[in-house]
Amino acid sequence: MNKLMNRLVLAGMLCGFYAGSAHAATLNVEAEIKPDPSNPASAEIINNTPVTGFCLEYPGQCASNRIRSNTFNITFQSSGAIPQDGNLPFHFPAAWRKFNVAHESIPGETAEIEIRIAGVGTRYSLSHTAKELTGRTDTVTPHEYHVTLWRPSWANAIAPCTSLISDGADPNGRDYTTFWKISEDASTCGPRTARFAIPGMTLSKLDVAYELRAVRPEKLIGGNYVGSYTYTIPSDLNMGNLIASDPSMTFNLNLSVKQDVKVVMSSDRVALAPKGGWMDWITHGRKDESLLGDLRFSILSSAPFKMELTCERSLNDTCAISNETNHTVPVYISVSLPPPWVDDMNQPISRRPLRVAGTGLQHLKLMGSPTGQPSLLHFEVPPGAVNLMRSDSSYRGTVYVTFDSNI
């Protein structure tokens, strides 16, 4: 959950207060992130997009390599015959790329996300069977004919890429499936050289494994972020004279952020008293002053949040306490947060009023590293209300302070 509600009891007596995809080359990615309040910078993005393509067909290989795939319906067609000793390059963007996503509910609120291509697979289809193209007359498995056709085989990735399948030959003799895992420092999986002339060839699909990560997950605000990143062809994905059916592939990201706000209250009860204490107040008869109380609490996370106030009894835009006969007086509540906590205008939070209407504290955020200093809730019954309180009465009330990361 991303909302933390604290119940505080205010209680006392006047003489001594006490506590109380529409497009073929577009992929819609559904993902979520839930930073740990104790270590928010280590949060991982969880990809909830249904798996398609290679990892749906070969789940065991993908599970052991900790990858997942999705299919882009992009075909690659040879522009003509591939000559004997002709090379097919395979250039892929494996390095991390940055792009921005925007919060759906907060104008101007953005976050930086990184994406990289971690694996690529396809199924090629030949104009003739591999046996016919190689001219072999012996009888071997379909895989062996494909091995003979290429140098190296499509089953053998060239370092720093690694193969996930050792035999992807289809019984029809023309089709072959392959998938290569790509390390971060790779820009190519190495060319394939045709040992024999190939009149025509098509890559019928493009299966992609990809990774996502947030640059500053602790800065993310609860809710949804949306954004996209586009790879262009052939600038980013280059397969030589194999011509793509689409000039780009786009990842549309819908990122659900589920932040938790971790707050520890020093108590759930607040004692209200005159500034000098009850004995001094009684001795000197100084009734024309406020009744005050402070409550310490600690924020143990760095997620942005908002504060909300609800009351057992309310009076105008604040809470109230009452005695046994339901005589009611207001209690004004404010909050102070240590720097570098600021509001949405980057202003410090010092005795900022906490109102039932919720105005003023809708977006609290860190502008640096948390210091671990305590925060304070301030409670005050103003002098005019104190003068109206009836002697020998106990005044009580309950307030609820909510810390909510779903801004």
N, C-alpha and C positions, 0 to 999 in steps of 0.2 A: 504494500500500500504506500501511497505517497502523501498521506495526510496524518499529522500527529496532533491529537487534541489533548490538552491538559486541563483537568478540572481543578479549580482553586476555590477553597471555601474561605469566605470572609465572615468573621463572627466576633461578637464582643459585647461589652457593656459600656455604657458611657463613662463609668468611673474606672474602667480598666479593660481595654479591648484585648481580646486574645484571638488566636488563630482558629480561626475557623476559615493488353496491347493491340492498341489499334493498329500500329505499324509493324510490319514484319521484322524490322531490325531494331525494335524497342523492347526492352525487358523492364517490367514493373517489379521492383524489389521491395518486399515487405520485411522490415527488420525492426529490432527493438534493442534498447540498451538500458540497463539498470545498474548504475554505479553503486558500489558499496560505500556507504557513508564513511566507513573507517579507512578506506583506501580507494577513493573515487577515481584517481588518475589511472588505475589499472583496469578500468571497465572495458569489456569486450562487446562488440556489436554482434547480436545474435540474428542470423539470417533465417527468416521464417518463410521464404519464398519456396513453393513446392519444387522439388528437384525434377529436372527433365533431362533428356539426352543420355549421355554416357553413364552417369552415375545412377540413373534409373535402370539402365540395362545391365550394369556391372556394379551393384551396390557394395559388394565385398571389397573390390579393389579400391573404391573411393573411401570406404570406412577405414581401411587400414592405412590410407595415406592422408586421412583427415581433410578431405576436400569434398565439395559438392559442385554440381554442374547445372547449367541452364543452357537451352538451345536457342540460338538466333537463327532464324530462317533465312540465312544468307547462303546462296550458292556461289561457287567459284567455277567458272568454265574456262577451259583452255582456249586461247584465242586462235589456235591452229594446232597442227601436229607438234608433239614434243619430240625433238630429234634424238637420235642416239647420242648419249653423253650430254644431253641437255639437263641443266640444273633447275630445280625448283627451290627458291629460298623460302624460309619460314621465319619471318621477323615479327615478334610479338612485344607489346609494351608491358614488361614484367615489373618495372620499377613503380614505386608509389607515385600516384598523381593526386593533387589536391583540388577540391572543388567546394563550393559553399552550398549549404542548405538553409532554408528560411523557415522560421517558426510560423505555423499556420495562424496562430491567434495573436501574436505580438508583432506589430509592424516594425520592421527594421532589425529585429532580433535574428541573427544568423549564427551559424556554427560552421567550422571547417572539418570536412571529412576527407579521408584518403581512400583511394581505391587502387588495386593492382590486379593484373591478370596473372593468376597462379597456375593455370593449366589450359591447354587447348586440345580439342579433339575434333575429329571429322570422320566421315565415311566417303571414300573416293569410289567412283564408278568408272571403269574403263570402257572404251569403245569395243574392245574385244576381250576375250578371257585372257588371263595372264598366261595360260598355257599356250594359247595361239600366238601371243605377242613374243614369247620367249622361244617358240619353236621346239620346246622340249617334247620328246616322244615317249619318255618314260612315264610311268604312273606313280605319282606321289600325291601328298595332300595338297589341297588348294593353297594352303599357306606357303608351301615350298615354291610354288610357281611365282607367287608374289615376291618372295625373298629373292628369287633369281632375277626378277624384273628390275629391282632397284639396288642402288649402292649408296648408303646402307639401306637395309630393309626399313619399312615404316614402323615395324615393331621395335626397332632399336633406336632409341633416342640418343642424340649426341650430347655429351656433357656440355653445360651444366643442367641440361634437361634430363628427365628420367621417364621411362615408359611405365604405363600402368597395365598394359595388356601385351601378352607375348604372341598371341595368335588371334587376329581379328578377321580372318578370311571367311567370306560368305561361301556357302556351297555352290553358288551360281558361277564362281570363278572370276567375276568381274569386280565385285565389291570388297572393300577392305576397311575395317574400322580400326582407328588408332586413337590414343590419347597420351599426351605428354605433360608431365608436371614441370613447371618452370620456376626456377629459383629467382630470388629478387635481383641478383646481379646478372641475369641473362637478358640478352636482347634478341636472341635467335636460338632456335633449336637445331640449327645446322641444315644445309641444303640436302636434298635428295637428288641423286643423279640417275637418269634412266639408262639402263644398260642396253635397251632396245628401243627403237622408235615406237612411239605411241600415237596413233592417229587422232585420238581425242580422249579427254578426261574431264570429269566433273567432280567437285567436292559438293555433296548434296546437302550439307548442313555445317554449322559451326557450333560446336559445344565448347562452352567457356566455364572454367573455374575461376572465381574471383574472390578477393578478400576486401573487407571494409574495416576501417578503424576511425575513431574520433580523435582529433588532434588534442583537444582539451575536454575530455568527458566530464570533468568536474564542473565545467562552466555551462553545461547543457541545462536548459529549463524544461521542467515536465511538460509533456504535450507532444505534438507531432511536428516534425520538420520535413520539408520536401525540397527536392533539388534533383539535378540530373548531371550526368557526365557523358560526353560523347567521344568515342574513338573514331577516327577517320581512316578510310581505306583509299589508297594504299599507304598514306603517310605513317599510320600507326601499325596497321596489319598489312604486311607486304608479302605476297605469294607469287611474285614474278609475273609470268605471262598468264597466270590464272586470274581471270577478270571477275570481280565481285558483282553480284546482282544489286548490291546496295552500297553507296559510298560511305556508310557509317554504321556504327552500332551504338545505341544509347541506353544507358542505365538510368531509369527513373526511380529515385529512392524515396520511400516513405518510411521515415524513422520515428518510431514511437519511443519517447524518453520517459522512463518510469523512475524518477528520482525519489529517494527516501530522505526525509529530514529527520536527523537524529538529535533529539534535545533531551537533556537531563535536567530536571527541576530539583532544586535543593529541598523543596517541601511542597505539599499540596495544601498548606494552610498559611494564612498571612495574618499577623497581628498588627492592628492599627493603634497608634498611640500619639499623644502630643510630642512635639520635637524634643522637649526636655524630659520626657517621661511622665508617668502618671503622678508620682509623688510630688514632683515639682509643680505640676499643673494644679493639683489639689491644694498644695500649700499656698501658692500665690494667687489662686483663683483665676487663672488666665484661661478663660473659656473661649476667648475670641481668637482662636487659631485652629490650624488644620490638624486633622488626625492622619498620620502617615504610616506607611509600611512599604518595605521593599522586599522583593523576592529574587534571589539569585538563580540563574540557570545557565547552562552551558550548551552551546551549539557544537555538536561533534561531527558535522559534515560541512562541506563547502558548496552544496547545491543551493542555487537561488531559491527563494521561497517568499510567500506572502503570509501575513498574520491576520487573523480574523477573531472577532470577539462576539460571543453570545452570552446571554445572561439568564439566570433563574428569574431575576426581576430586573427590568430595565426602566430607565427614566430618561426620556428624550433620546440622546445618542450615546448613553453610557449605561453602566450597570448601577444597581442600587442594593442597599441592605435595609432590612426592616426589623422591628421588634415584635414582641408577642402579639401586639394589637394591630400589626401591619402598618405601623407608622414607618414611612419610607424616606430615606435620604440618599442622594447620589454618591457614587464612588467614581472618581475620575482615574482612569488607568492610562499610563504611558509606558514607553519602552526605551531603553538605552542599549545599543549594541556597540561593542568595542570596534575600533578600526581594525582592519580595513573594510568592515561592513558598511555599505552605503545604500541609498535608495536608487530609483531609476534615473534620478537627475544627478547621481554621483555625489550626493550630499550626505554628511554623517548623520547617524541616528542617535540623537540625544534628547531624552524625554519627549519622544514623539508620541502624540496622543493616539491611543488605540480606541477606535470607535466601533459601535455596533454596525454602522453603515459601511465600515471597511475601508474608508478613504484614507490615503496617506501611506499605507504600508502594503501596497499591492505587489511590490517588486523589490525585494532586498537581495543584495548580491555582494560578493567579495571583489575587491579591487586589488587584491594581492594575496599573500599567504596568510592563513588564519594564525592568530597569535595565541589562542587558547585562553584568553582572558574571559572572565565571566560576563554575562549580560545581566540586565536588571529589569524587572517589572516594577513600576512605581504605582502605589495606590494612595489616593488622597480623598478624604472627606473635607470639603472646603469649610472655612470658618462660619459662613452663614448657615450652612447645613448643620454644623456641630451645635450651634446655638439653639437650633430647633429640636435637637434630640432630647428625649425625655429621660430624666434621671432614673436610676435604678432599673434600667432596661437593658436587655441584651439585644444587640443588632447583628443580624447574620445575613449572609447571602452567598450564592455560588456563582462563579463566573467560569467560562470555558474559553481558553486561549488556544487557537488552532494554528499550527504551523503547516502550511500546505505548499508543496513544491509544484503542484499543478497550477501554474500561474495563468 
